Amino acid sequence: MLECPICSAEVNLGPDTVQGELITCSDCGTELEVTGVNPFTVAEAPKEEEDWGE
């Protein structure tokens, strides 16, 4: 079990969670990225930006 870095709510990860996986905080709805798996760590996922065809 982890704590959301935005709202401090509990975030539950399954045993098959992998680094780079995106999850959503059930309390605040923030998209989080799993940044480590031993131990589990999460951070706010980067926002996608428009590439405007580049």
C-alpha positions as a Markdown table, in Angstrom:
| # | Residue | x | y | z |
|---|---|---|---|---|
| 1 | Met | 0.0 | 0.0 | 0.0 |
| 2 | Leu | 1.2 | 3.5 | -0.9 |
| 3 | Glu | 0.2 | 7.1 | -0.3 |
| 4 | Cys | -0.9 | 9.3 | -3.2 |
| 5 | Pro | 1.7 | 12.1 | -3.5 |
| 6 | Ile | -1.1 | 14.6 | -4.3 |
| 7 | Cys | -3.9 | 13.9 | -1.8 |
| 8 | Ser | -2.3 | 11.4 | 0.6 |
| 9 | Ala | -5.0 | 8.8 | 0.0 |
| 10 | Glu | -4.1 | 5.1 | 0.2 |
| 11 | Val | -3.2 | 3.6 | -3.2 |
| 12 | Asn | -3.3 | -0.1 | -3.6 |
| 13 | Leu | -1.0 | -1.9 | -6.1 |
| 14 | Gly | -1.3 | -5.5 | -7.1 |
| 15 | Pro | 1.6 | -7.9 | -6.9 |
| 16 | Asp | 1.9 | -8.0 | -10.7 |
| 17 | Thr | 2.3 | -4.2 | -10.9 |
| 18 | Val | 5.3 | -3.2 | -13.1 |
| 19 | Gln | 7.4 | -0.1 | -13.3 |
| 20 | Gly | 6.0 | 2.5 | -15.8 |
| 21 | Glu | 2.4 | 1.3 | -15.2 |
| 22 | Leu | -0.1 | 4.1 | -15.0 |
| 23 | Ile | -2.8 | 4.0 | -12.3 |
| 24 | Thr | -5.4 | 6.4 | -11.1 |
| 25 | Cys | -5.9 | 7.6 | -7.5 |
| 26 | Ser | -9.4 | 6.6 | -6.5 |
| 27 | Asp | -9.8 | 9.7 | -4.3 |
| 28 | Cys | -8.5 | 12.6 | -6.4 |
| 29 | Gly | -8.4 | 11.0 | -9.8 |
| 30 | Thr | -4.8 | 12.0 | -10.5 |
| 31 | Glu | -3.0 | 9.7 | -12.9 |
| 32 | Leu | 0.1 | 8.2 | -11.2 |
| 33 | Glu | 3.1 | 6.4 | -12.7 |
| 34 | Val | 4.8 | 3.6 | -10.9 |
| 35 | Thr | 8.4 | 4.7 | -10.6 |
| 36 | Gly | 9.8 | 1.8 | -8.7 |
| 37 | Val | 8.8 | -1.7 | -7.7 |
| 38 | Asn | 11.2 | -2.7 | -4.9 |
| 39 | Pro | 9.9 | -0.9 | -2.9 |
| 40 | Phe | 6.8 | 0.4 | -4.8 |
| 41 | Thr | 7.0 | 4.1 | -5.4 |
| 42 | Val | 4.6 | 6.4 | -7.5 |
| 43 | Ala | 4.7 | 9.9 | -8.8 |
| 44 | Glu | 2.3 | 12.1 | -10.7 |
| 45 | Ala | 2.4 | 11.0 | -14.3 |
| 46 | Pro | 3.6 | 13.6 | -16.8 |
| 47 | Lys | 1.0 | 15.3 | -18.8 |
| 48 | Glu | 0.8 | 14.4 | -22.5 |
| 49 | Glu | 1.5 | 17.3 | -24.8 |
| 50 | Glu | 0.4 | 18.0 | -28.3 |
| 51 | Asp | 3.0 | 17.1 | -30.9 |
| 52 | Trp | 1.4 | 19.0 | -33.7 |
| 53 | Gly | 2.6 | 16.5 | -36.3 |
| 54 | Glu | 6.3 | 16.9 | -35.4 |
